[in-house]
């Protein structure tokens, strides 16, 4: 074996023996989980008496009135199996959702907003907040009655 060939083998063995150069370390703790746009349609249902965010898969963007229709239809069979419930009545029938220049949202529904439970109102307000960009406060309106302006009791 020539000296050059021997040197090539020694260098090759040295390279493979060295590994990738990553030194072992202890556990490295990360920061908080990343936040950003939710992947799915955000709906707020209840686990016991607590508001719980559910992200429903979506194949296309939905209008706020369509999202409220999903909310009033309640949890799916799988969501009910996971003990999710809702206080939003089936007769809500969202009529219109508008936003002013300040980001305040007015949700007009056909049901009397005075008869909605506080929990149902929270479900609607949190769902609208997460469904729309730059939502400041939400007012629920039906006929001459209104509730709000309201904010979601859960932080973003």
C-alpha positions in Angstrom: 0.0 0.0 0.0 1.4 3.4 -0.9 1.9 6.1 1.6 -0.8 8.2 -0.1 -3.3 5.4 -0.1 -2.6 4.7 3.6 -3.0 8.4 4.5 -6.4 8.4 2.6 -7.6 5.5 4.7 -6.5 7.0 7.9 -8.2 10.3 7.1 -11.4 8.4 6.1 -11.4 6.4 9.3 -10.8 9.6 11.3 -13.7 11.4 9.7 -16.1 8.5 10.4 -14.9 8.1 13.9 -15.4 11.8 14.7 -19.2 11.6 14.3 -21.3 14.7 13.4 -19.7 17.0 15.8 -22.8 17.5 18.0 -21.8 17.5 21.6 -24.2 16.1 24.2 -26.0 18.5 26.4 -28.6 18.5 29.2 -32.3 19.1 28.6 -32.9 22.4 26.9 -36.3 23.9 27.9 -38.2 25.9 25.2 -40.3 28.9 25.7 -44.1 29.1 25.5 -45.9 27.3 22.7 -46.0 29.3 19.4 -49.2 31.2 18.8 -50.7 32.2 15.5 -53.7 31.7 13.3 -55.7 28.7 14.3 -56.0 26.0 11.7 -59.7 25.3 11.5 -63.0 26.9 12.3 -63.0 28.1 15.9 -66.0 27.2 18.0 -66.5 27.5 21.7 -68.3 24.7 23.4 -68.5 23.7 27.1 -66.6 21.1 29.1 -68.6 21.0 32.3 -69.2 24.8 32.8 -65.8 25.9 31.2 -65.5 27.3 27.7 -63.5 25.1 25.5 -62.1 26.0 22.0 -62.8 23.4 19.3 -61.2 23.7 15.9 -63.3 22.1 13.3 -61.5 21.2 10.1 -62.5 23.5 7.2 -62.2 23.0 3.5 -62.9 26.7 2.7 -63.2 30.0 4.5 -66.5 30.6 6.2 -68.5 33.8 6.7 -69.1 34.7 10.4 -72.8 33.9 10.0 -71.9 30.4 8.7 -69.6 29.9 11.8 -72.5 31.0 14.1 -74.7 28.5 12.4 -72.2 25.8 13.2 -72.2 27.0 16.8 -76.0 26.9 17.1 -76.0 23.4 15.6 -74.0 22.3 18.6 -71.3 19.7 19.0 -70.9 16.8 16.6 -71.3 13.2 17.7 -67.6 12.9 18.3 -67.5 16.2 20.3 -70.5 15.0 22.4 -68.6 11.7 23.0 -65.7 13.9 24.3 -68.3 15.5 26.8 -68.7 18.8 25.0 -72.0 20.6 25.3 -73.5 23.9 24.4 -76.0 26.4 25.7 -76.4 28.3 22.4 -80.0 27.6 21.3 -80.9 26.1 18.0 -83.2 29.0 17.1 -80.4 31.6 17.1 -80.4 32.0 13.3 -77.7 34.6 12.8 -79.0 37.3 10.4 -76.1 39.6 10.1 -72.6 40.3 11.4 -71.0 43.7 10.8 -67.9 45.4 12.0 -67.3 49.1 12.4 -64.0 51.0 11.8 -62.9 50.4 15.4 -63.3 46.6 15.1 -66.5 46.5 17.2 -68.8 43.8 15.9 -72.6 43.8 15.9 -74.2 40.3 15.7 -77.9 40.5 14.8 -79.8 37.3 15.6 -83.5 36.3 15.3 -83.7 34.9 18.9 -84.3 37.3 21.8 -80.9 38.1 23.2 -82.4 38.8 26.6 -83.2 35.1 26.9 -79.7 33.8 26.3 -77.7 32.5 29.2 -74.5 34.3 30.1 -72.7 31.1 29.1 -74.4 31.1 25.7 -73.4 34.7 25.2 -69.8 33.9 26.1 -69.8 31.1 23.6 -71.0 33.4 20.8 -68.7 36.3 21.8 -65.6 34.1 21.9 -66.4 32.3 18.7 -66.9 35.7 16.9 -63.7 37.1 18.4 -61.6 34.1 17.1 -63.4 34.0 13.7 -62.8 37.6 12.7 -59.6 39.6 12.5 -59.2 42.6 14.8 -62.3 42.1 16.8 -62.6 44.7 19.6 -66.0 44.1 21.3 -69.1 42.3 20.4 -72.7 43.4 20.7 -75.6 41.0 20.3 -78.8 42.5 18.9 -82.3 41.2 18.3 -85.1 43.6 17.5 -84.8 46.5 19.9 -82.9 44.5 22.6 -79.1 44.3 22.8 -76.3 42.9 25.0 -72.9 44.5 25.0 -70.5 45.6 24.0 -68.9 42.4 25.4 -65.4 40.8 25.4 -64.5 37.1 25.5 -63.7 36.2 29.1 -60.8 34.0 27.9 -57.6 35.6 26.8 -56.2 35.0 23.3 
